[in-house]
Amino acid sequence: MIIHVLSTLIFLVLAGLSARRWADHGADRRIMESLVRNQPRDPARFDPAMVDHLPEPARRYLLYTIAPKTPLYTVATLSMQGKFGMGDRDKPNYLAMSARQTLAAPVGFIWSMSARRGWIRISGSDTARWTRFWLMGLLPVARMGGTKDHARSAFGRYVAEAVFWTPAALLPGPNVHWELVDVNAARVTLRHNGLSQSVDVTVAEDGRPLQVHFDRWSNANPEKEYRWQPFGGYLSEFREVEGFRLPMHVEAGNHFGTERYFPFFVVDVTEIAFPHD
């Protein structure tokens, strides 16, 4: 009798967790589809005159990353492989990782990943609304989001990633402003739904973006308190994709530019596309 009751309880718990996991998969799919719908259906094509009035480093960056007459798609889908650090600078605790991402700045993003080391398996997704990770596909080990702090932190991430992979989203407009930092760096500020994020882009002489650096609203600190702290990373291995010239290798992390810098995100993009009809 006791064994039967325990078996029933275990079955009900596992069934409940499985249903919750499938619900997460469904939510991931729906947000991905909604983000793709933000792709311009008949976008303008890039004219270098669009950036004539910008600070010189910003102009160089956009001329390098967008070829003339390129359709100005602002939504990208990516596949990537690399490693994801669960520790810190002294003990990185890297896991081998693969992920898919839909990036639609300034509206949002979704990053769905699967990571492993030995028998350990972690999977889940990160969006402007939530962070949800599962251990072995059964045990929820992180479920957070739905707060202003989370939304502000996520906004910093995908604005910076727009610098990497969707430069058309950063062309000057009512909610996009560029300013000079120095001879080889410019600052872009993007505003959306009450959020504002500035990102500094350092470029080579030809305009190739070398690194990004910005203050991100984050609780990645010993106190686990949200505060502004440095974040950033390095870009390399550029490739042309549908008229855009984009980095295929990115490494980034917290406390960029300090002795505490830890590149917990190290990836190679294996595929990038701009979905459209």
N, C-alpha and C positions, 0 to 999 in steps of 0.2 A: 504493500500500500504506500509506504513512504517513498519507495523508489519510483513508483508510478507518479506520485505527486511531484517529486523533484524533477522527473523527466518532463512532465507537463509544463512546469514552471520554466525550465531551461528552454524548452521549445518555444514558449510564448515570448520569452525575453529575446531569443534569437530572431524570431519572426518579427517582433517589434523593431529591433535594430535594423533588420534587413529592409523593412518597409520604410524606415526613416532614411536609409541610405538611398533607396530608389527614389524617394521624394527629393533628395538632394540632387540626384542626377537629373530629374525632371526640371528642377529649378535652374540648374546650370544650363540646360538646353534652351529653356525659355529666354533667359537673359542673353544668351549668345545670339539667338534669333532676333531679339529686339534690338540689340546693338548693331547688327548687320543692316537692319532697316534704316539706320541713320546714314548709310552711304548715299552720297548725292547721285541721283539717277542720270542726270545730264550735266556733269560738272564743267565749269570753265576749264580752259587749258592754260598752262603756265606761260606767262609773258614776263620776261626779265624786268620789264618796266614796272611790274607790280612791287618791286623791292628797291627801286631806285632811291627812294627817300629814307631808307633805313640806315642805321649806323653801319659802318663798313664791315665789321665782323659778322653782323647779322645778314647783311647782303651776301657776303661770301658764302656763308653757311647755306643759305637757301638756293643760291646759284649752283653750288656744288651738289646739293641733295636732290634738286628737281631740274630735269632737263626741259628746255623750251618745248612748248606744245604738249607737255604731259597732262593728261586729265587729272584734275586735282581731287583725287580720292582721299578721304580722310579716315576711312575705316579699313583696318588691316586684320588679317588672320595669320597666325604664326604657329609653327611647330618648332620646338627647341629641345636640345639635350645638354646636359652638363652636370653640375653638382650644386647642392643646396646645403648650406651650413646651418646646423642646429645648435652650434655652440658659440664660442667667441674667438678672439684672435689667438689666444693661447691654446685652446682646444676647439678647433673648428667643427669637429664632428660632422664632416661632410657625408652626404648621402648622394649616390648616383640618382639623377633625376631626369625625367622627360616631362614635357608639358605642352599644352596647346593654349593659345591665347587669342582673344578677340579684343582689339584695342580701338576705341571710338571716342577719343578726346574731342570735346570736353565732357561728353555725356557719361562715359563710364568704360569699364573693362571687365573681362573675366579671364582668370588664369586658372586652368585646371591642370593639376600635376599629380605625378606618381613618383615616389622616391623609395629607394631601397638601400640597405646595407646588411649583408648577411641575410638572416631570416627576418629582419625588420622590414616592414612595408608600411609606408605612409602615403595616403592619397587624399585628395580633397580639392577645394577651390577657394579662390580669393577674389572678391569683388568690392565695389564701393559700398555694398550693403552688408557683406558678411565675410568672415573667414571661417572655414569649416574643414577640419582635417580628421581623418580616420586612421586608426591603427589596424592593419591586417584586413581592412575593409569592413570591420565589424564593430570596433570600439571607437566612439567619438572621443578624441583627445583634445580637440580645440573647437569651440563654437563661440564666436564673438561677433560683434557688429551691431548695426542698428542704432549707433550713437553718433553724435556730432563729431566726437573725437575720431572715431573710425573713419567716417566719411572724409574728414579733413586730411587724415594721414593717407588714405587711398588716393585722394585727389592729387597729392604730391607725387605719388608713384606714377600715375598714368599721364600726368603732364610731362614728367621727365621722360617717360617712354615714348611720348609723342615726338620728342626731340630725336630719339633713336630712329623710330620706324614710321611715323606719319607726319613728315614735315609740312605737308599741305595744310594740316590743322593749325599750323603756327604762322601762316601768312597773316600780314597785318589786317586788322578789322576792328569792329567796335569793342570786342572783348579780348583782343590780343594786342599787346603793346611791347615794343622793343626799345631798349636803351643801351647806350654804350657803357661798358665796364672798363675796358682798356683796349689797346691796339689789336689784341687778338681774342677778345672776349666780349660777348654781348649778353644782356639779360632779357629774357622773354617773360612776360607776366600774362597769365591766362585767367580769366574770370568766368564763373558759371554758377548760377543758382546760389549766389551769396558766398561762394568760395573763391579764394584768390591764391594763386601759387606762382612764385617767381623761380626761374631756373637759369643759372649762368651756364653758357656754352662757350668753351674754349676751342678755337679753330686753328688749323694750320694755315699757311700762306695761301693754299689753294681753296680754302674754305672747308676742308674735311674736318668734321667735328672730332676732337680728340678726347674730350672729357666733359662731363656735366657735374655741376656742384650746386647744391641748394640747401636751404634750411627746411627740414621736414618735420611736421608735427608727429611726434613718435613717443612711444613708451618703451623703446628698446634701451633701457638703462637699468642700473641695479635697483633703483627705487620703483621701477615700473610705473612711473608717472609721465603723463603726456607733457611734452615740452618741445620747443623748437630746438633741433640739434642737426649738425651737419650730416648730409647724405650725398652720395655721388658715386661716380665710377668712370671707367675707361671704355672707349669704343674703338674697334679695329676690324680688319678684314672686310672691307666694303665690297658690295656687289650691286650691279644694276638690276632692278626689278620693276618692270613696267614703267620705265622712265624715271624712277627714283633710284638714288644711289645710297644704300643703307648698310649699316654695320651688321655683320653676321656673328661677331664675337663681342660679348658684353660681360664685364665684371663690375659689380657694384656692391655697396654696403654702407653700413652705418659709420658715423664719425669720420667721414671722408676728410682727408687733409690733416688728420691728427694722428698721433701715435696709436690711438685706439682703433684705427680703421680696420674693419674686418669685411672682406669681400665674400659675403655669404651667398651671393647670387652670381654664378659663373656659368655662362651658357653659350652655346653655338646654335645659331638659328639654322635649321635644316630646310625650312620652307617658309616663304612669306608670300601672301597674295592679297589683292584688293578686290574682294568679291563684288561683282556687279553683273547686271543683266547682259 
